[in-house]
Amino acid sequence: MNRFSLPLGIFVTMVALLAVGLTLNPREIPSPFIGKPAPEFLLPALDENASQISNETFKGKVWVLNVWASWCVACRQEHPLLMDVANRKLVTIVGLNYKDKRSDALEWLQRHGDPYRHIPFDEAGNVAIDYGVYGVPETFVIDKAGIVRLKHIGPVTLEDLKNTILPLVSELERIES
């Protein structure tokens, strides 16, 4: 009986760990940036108007940073929801264009609409790396003090907007900076 105790104990432990792992949401990857200042950036605007966009521009405002690209299929999925949020002026949405060709991104926005107040052009992807982006789309909610409050991996859904993102934005808007 003793010689089976150790293998049986290991097996039961492995089954328990597997069971716990199966209950986790793969989109909920903890971000080391939650509760910390958003990484600083200074990038050219996508529209080539020679302006530079910095996250300092948004200090004092609650804003959403949406990392997207014209080649991203999942970005097309969330885009109508972002357009609705922008049209209703619920929050400032900044669209970090990631590893894209400028002409492709501009054409994509012309075809699908532009929900973004500002679009920094991150051609090399360095700023996205600073934000810990795994892939596009990813969305961050940043408070008035420039602190990251939420990281959402994958396309934003209506449920995500209603249950998580917009309630958080409303709560952060009520807080004085």
VOLO-621550 format. One record per residue (C-alpha): residue number from 1; residue in one letter; x, y, z. Coordinates in pm, 1 decimal. Layout:
REM VOLO-621550
{i = NUM; aa = A; x = X; y = Y; z = Z};
...
REM end
This chain:
REM VOLO-621550
{i = 1; aa = M; x = 0.0; y = 0.0; z = 0.0};
{i = 2; aa = N; x = 286.5; y = 242.5; z = 78.7};
{i = 3; aa = R; x = 448.0; y = 207.7; z = -263.1};
{i = 4; aa = F; x = 126.9; y = 339.3; z = -428.8};
{i = 5; aa = S; x = 81.7; y = 634.9; z = -193.2};
{i = 6; aa = L; x = 337.0; y = 864.9; z = -356.9};
{i = 7; aa = P; x = 226.2; y = 807.8; z = -720.1};
{i = 8; aa = L; x = -138.6; y = 836.2; z = -615.8};
{i = 9; aa = G; x = -65.7; y = 1160.9; z = -427.3};
{i = 10; aa = I; x = 114.9; y = 1306.9; z = -728.2};
{i = 11; aa = F; x = -170.2; y = 1203.4; z = -959.4};
{i = 12; aa = V; x = -436.2; y = 1361.2; z = -734.5};
{i = 13; aa = T; x = -230.2; y = 1684.1; z = -711.8};
{i = 14; aa = M; x = -192.9; y = 1699.5; z = -1090.8};
{i = 15; aa = V; x = -567.8; y = 1644.9; z = -1141.6};
{i = 16; aa = A; x = -645.0; y = 1921.3; z = -889.6};
{i = 17; aa = L; x = -408.1; y = 2165.4; z = -1064.9};
{i = 18; aa = L; x = -557.8; y = 2077.8; z = -1403.5};
{i = 19; aa = A; x = -909.9; y = 2133.2; z = -1269.4};
{i = 20; aa = V; x = -814.7; y = 2477.0; z = -1135.1};
{i = 21; aa = G; x = -641.9; y = 2566.4; z = -1464.0};
{i = 22; aa = L; x = -949.5; y = 2476.2; z = -1665.8};
{i = 23; aa = T; x = -1159.5; y = 2725.1; z = -1469.6};
{i = 24; aa = L; x = -932.3; y = 3020.7; z = -1554.1};
{i = 25; aa = N; x = -1009.2; y = 3268.6; z = -1832.5};
{i = 26; aa = P; x = -719.0; y = 3273.6; z = -2083.2};
{i = 27; aa = R; x = -794.1; y = 3640.4; z = -2161.2};
{i = 28; aa = E; x = -724.9; y = 3737.7; z = -1802.9};
{i = 29; aa = I; x = -348.8; y = 3752.0; z = -1814.6};
{i = 30; aa = P; x = -227.8; y = 3961.4; z = -1523.8};
{i = 31; aa = S; x = -50.7; y = 4276.3; z = -1631.0};
{i = 32; aa = P; x = 237.1; y = 4419.5; z = -1430.2};
{i = 33; aa = F; x = 113.4; y = 4766.0; z = -1534.1};
{i = 34; aa = I; x = -216.9; y = 4757.0; z = -1344.7};
{i = 35; aa = G; x = -198.1; y = 5025.6; z = -1078.5};
{i = 36; aa = K; x = 124.6; y = 5167.2; z = -1222.0};
{i = 37; aa = P; x = 194.7; y = 5463.3; z = -1452.0};
{i = 38; aa = A; x = 134.9; y = 5394.8; z = -1818.9};
{i = 39; aa = P; x = 462.8; y = 5371.6; z = -2010.7};
{i = 40; aa = E; x = 552.0; y = 5702.7; z = -2170.4};
{i = 41; aa = F; x = 555.0; y = 5741.6; z = -2546.4};
{i = 42; aa = L; x = 612.6; y = 6003.7; z = -2811.7};
{i = 43; aa = L; x = 516.2; y = 5890.8; z = -3161.3};
{i = 44; aa = P; x = 427.0; y = 6049.2; z = -3493.3};
{i = 45; aa = A; x = 60.1; y = 6078.0; z = -3580.5};
{i = 46; aa = L; x = -66.6; y = 5821.5; z = -3830.5};
{i = 47; aa = D; x = -202.4; y = 6089.5; z = -4063.8};
{i = 48; aa = E; x = 146.1; y = 6232.0; z = -4135.4};
{i = 49; aa = N; x = 51.3; y = 6581.6; z = -4024.0};
{i = 50; aa = A; x = 397.9; y = 6611.5; z = -3866.1};
{i = 51; aa = S; x = 253.7; y = 6619.7; z = -3517.3};
{i = 52; aa = Q; x = 379.4; y = 6405.9; z = -3233.4};
{i = 53; aa = I; x = 146.4; y = 6230.1; z = -2991.9};
{i = 54; aa = S; x = 243.4; y = 6167.4; z = -2631.3};
{i = 55; aa = N; x = 57.1; y = 6006.7; z = -2345.9};
{i = 56; aa = E; x = 116.6; y = 6337.5; z = -2160.9};
{i = 57; aa = T; x = -153.4; y = 6479.4; z = -2392.0};
{i = 58; aa = F; x = -414.0; y = 6282.4; z = -2198.2};
{i = 59; aa = K; x = -313.7; y = 6364.7; z = -1838.8};
{i = 60; aa = G; x = -619.9; y = 6480.0; z = -1648.8};
{i = 61; aa = K; x = -851.2; y = 6267.0; z = -1864.8};
{i = 62; aa = V; x = -968.6; y = 5909.7; z = -1846.2};
{i = 63; aa = W; x = -879.3; y = 5749.0; z = -2177.6};
{i = 64; aa = V; x = -875.8; y = 5416.1; z = -2354.5};
{i = 65; aa = L; x = -572.2; y = 5297.9; z = -2549.1};
{i = 66; aa = N; x = -671.6; y = 5049.3; z = -2817.9};
{i = 67; aa = V; x = -383.7; y = 4871.9; z = -2993.2};
{i = 68; aa = W; x = -488.8; y = 4780.0; z = -3348.6};
{i = 69; aa = A; x = -362.2; y = 4711.6; z = -3701.5};
{i = 70; aa = S; x = -513.1; y = 4696.0; z = -4048.5};
{i = 71; aa = W; x = -395.1; y = 4335.4; z = -4086.9};
{i = 72; aa = C; x = -568.4; y = 4228.8; z = -3762.6};
{i = 73; aa = V; x = -882.8; y = 4024.6; z = -3827.8};
{i = 74; aa = A; x = -1002.3; y = 4047.2; z = -3465.7};
{i = 75; aa = C; x = -970.1; y = 4427.7; z = -3479.3};
{i = 76; aa = R; x = -1242.3; y = 4430.4; z = -3743.7};
{i = 77; aa = Q; x = -1463.8; y = 4236.5; z = -3503.3};
{i = 78; aa = E; x = -1447.7; y = 4499.1; z = -3224.7};
{i = 79; aa = H; x = -1441.3; y = 4803.6; z = -3452.0};
{i = 80; aa = P; x = -1819.5; y = 4867.6; z = -3473.0};
{i = 81; aa = L; x = -1834.3; y = 4876.0; z = -3091.6};
{i = 82; aa = L; x = -1549.1; y = 5126.5; z = -3077.2};
{i = 83; aa = M; x = -1728.3; y = 5338.1; z = -3337.9};
{i = 84; aa = D; x = -2041.5; y = 5336.7; z = -3120.3};
{i = 85; aa = V; x = -1847.7; y = 5438.5; z = -2808.1};
{i = 86; aa = A; x = -1678.1; y = 5718.5; z = -3002.0};
{i = 87; aa = N; x = -2003.5; y = 5840.8; z = -3158.3};
{i = 88; aa = R; x = -2166.5; y = 5856.2; z = -2814.6};
{i = 89; aa = K; x = -1856.6; y = 6037.6; z = -2678.9};
{i = 90; aa = L; x = -1835.3; y = 5806.3; z = -2377.3};
{i = 91; aa = V; x = -1454.9; y = 5820.9; z = -2346.8};
{i = 92; aa = T; x = -1151.4; y = 5940.0; z = -2541.8};
{i = 93; aa = I; x = -1020.9; y = 5648.0; z = -2747.9};
{i = 94; aa = V; x = -659.5; y = 5658.8; z = -2860.9};
{i = 95; aa = G; x = -571.5; y = 5405.8; z = -3131.4};
{i = 96; aa = L; x = -211.7; y = 5286.2; z = -3118.3};
{i = 97; aa = N; x = -147.3; y = 5162.2; z = -3472.3};
{i = 98; aa = Y; x = 85.2; y = 4862.8; z = -3433.3};
{i = 99; aa = K; x = 342.5; y = 4732.3; z = -3684.5};
{i = 100; aa = D; x = 142.5; y = 4846.9; z = -3981.3};
{i = 101; aa = K; x = 198.5; y = 5019.9; z = -4312.5};
{i = 102; aa = R; x = 79.3; y = 5378.1; z = -4285.3};
{i = 103; aa = S; x = -110.2; y = 5363.1; z = -4615.3};
{i = 104; aa = D; x = -284.9; y = 5036.6; z = -4519.8};
{i = 105; aa = A; x = -393.0; y = 5176.4; z = -4183.1};
{i = 106; aa = L; x = -528.0; y = 5498.1; z = -4335.4};
{i = 107; aa = E; x = -717.1; y = 5303.6; z = -4602.4};
{i = 108; aa = W; x = -860.9; y = 5068.9; z = -4336.3};
{i = 109; aa = L; x = -989.1; y = 5363.3; z = -4131.3};
{i = 110; aa = Q; x = -1141.7; y = 5525.1; z = -4437.7};
{i = 111; aa = R; x = -1323.8; y = 5201.5; z = -4519.6};
{i = 112; aa = H; x = -1439.6; y = 5110.7; z = -4165.3};
{i = 113; aa = G; x = -1456.7; y = 5448.4; z = -3988.7};
{i = 114; aa = D; x = -1230.6; y = 5621.2; z = -3739.1};
{i = 115; aa = P; x = -1328.4; y = 5598.2; z = -3370.4};
{i = 116; aa = Y; x = -996.0; y = 5737.0; z = -3247.1};
{i = 117; aa = R; x = -937.5; y = 6088.5; z = -3113.5};
{i = 118; aa = H; x = -563.3; y = 6044.1; z = -3177.5};
{i = 119; aa = I; x = -367.3; y = 5773.8; z = -3357.3};
{i = 120; aa = P; x = -1.1; y = 5732.8; z = -3267.1};
{i = 121; aa = F; x = 186.3; y = 5536.0; z = -3534.6};
{i = 122; aa = D; x = 397.2; y = 5260.2; z = -3374.4};
{i = 123; aa = E; x = 554.4; y = 5121.8; z = -3690.9};
{i = 124; aa = A; x = 832.8; y = 4932.1; z = -3512.5};
{i = 125; aa = G; x = 606.2; y = 4812.5; z = -3229.9};
{i = 126; aa = N; x = 832.8; y = 4946.0; z = -2954.8};
{i = 127; aa = V; x = 560.3; y = 5127.0; z = -2761.0};
{i = 128; aa = A; x = 336.1; y = 4821.1; z = -2776.0};
{i = 129; aa = I; x = 623.4; y = 4619.4; z = -2631.9};
{i = 130; aa = D; x = 657.9; y = 4877.8; z = -2353.1};
{i = 131; aa = Y; x = 288.5; y = 4820.0; z = -2272.8};
{i = 132; aa = G; x = 338.0; y = 4442.0; z = -2268.1};
{i = 133; aa = V; x = 119.0; y = 4380.4; z = -2572.0};
{i = 134; aa = Y; x = 101.0; y = 4011.2; z = -2664.9};
{i = 135; aa = G; x = -93.1; y = 4067.6; z = -2986.5};
{i = 136; aa = V; x = -363.6; y = 4285.0; z = -3131.1};
{i = 137; aa = P; x = -616.3; y = 4393.6; z = -3037.0};
{i = 138; aa = E; x = -545.4; y = 4486.9; z = -2678.5};
{i = 139; aa = T; x = -717.6; y = 4763.0; z = -2486.4};
{i = 140; aa = F; x = -610.1; y = 4958.7; z = -2178.8};
{i = 141; aa = V; x = -808.8; y = 5193.5; z = -1954.9};
{i = 142; aa = I; x = -590.6; y = 5471.0; z = -1815.2};
{i = 143; aa = D; x = -704.1; y = 5711.8; z = -1543.8};
{i = 144; aa = K; x = -663.5; y = 6088.4; z = -1507.8};
{i = 145; aa = A; x = -327.2; y = 6048.9; z = -1334.1};
{i = 146; aa = G; x = -192.9; y = 5828.6; z = -1615.5};
{i = 147; aa = I; x = -226.5; y = 5503.5; z = -1418.2};
{i = 148; aa = V; x = -322.5; y = 5183.1; z = -1604.3};
{i = 149; aa = R; x = -643.2; y = 5050.3; z = -1448.5};
{i = 150; aa = L; x = -736.5; y = 4772.1; z = -1691.5};
{i = 151; aa = K; x = -579.3; y = 4562.0; z = -1963.3};
{i = 152; aa = H; x = -812.7; y = 4371.6; z = -2193.9};
{i = 153; aa = I; x = -663.7; y = 4113.3; z = -2428.1};
{i = 154; aa = G; x = -844.4; y = 4028.3; z = -2750.5};
{i = 155; aa = P; x = -1137.5; y = 4196.9; z = -2919.3};
{i = 156; aa = V; x = -1367.1; y = 4400.7; z = -2697.3};
{i = 157; aa = T; x = -1720.2; y = 4262.1; z = -2689.8};
{i = 158; aa = L; x = -2048.0; y = 4432.3; z = -2603.0};
{i = 159; aa = E; x = -2043.0; y = 4238.6; z = -2275.0};
{i = 160; aa = D; x = -1690.6; y = 4365.6; z = -2198.5};
{i = 161; aa = L; x = -1802.9; y = 4723.2; z = -2262.0};
{i = 162; aa = K; x = -2122.0; y = 4699.0; z = -2056.0};
{i = 163; aa = N; x = -1986.4; y = 4497.5; z = -1764.0};
{i = 164; aa = T; x = -1624.8; y = 4608.6; z = -1728.5};
{i = 165; aa = I; x = -1484.5; y = 4887.9; z = -1944.1};
{i = 166; aa = L; x = -1758.1; y = 5154.3; z = -1940.2};
{i = 167; aa = P; x = -1844.5; y = 5110.8; z = -1569.3};
{i = 168; aa = L; x = -1474.3; y = 5149.3; z = -1487.8};
{i = 169; aa = V; x = -1449.8; y = 5459.9; z = -1708.0};
{i = 170; aa = S; x = -1756.3; y = 5609.9; z = -1532.8};
{i = 171; aa = E; x = -1609.9; y = 5535.8; z = -1190.6};
{i = 172; aa = L; x = -1273.5; y = 5687.4; z = -1284.7};
{i = 173; aa = E; x = -1442.6; y = 5998.1; z = -1429.8};
{i = 174; aa = R; x = -1609.8; y = 6063.5; z = -1090.2};
{i = 175; aa = I; x = -1278.4; y = 6048.4; z = -906.3};
{i = 176; aa = E; x = -1094.4; y = 6377.7; z = -870.8};
{i = 177; aa = S; x = -734.1; y = 6372.7; z = -987.5};
REM end
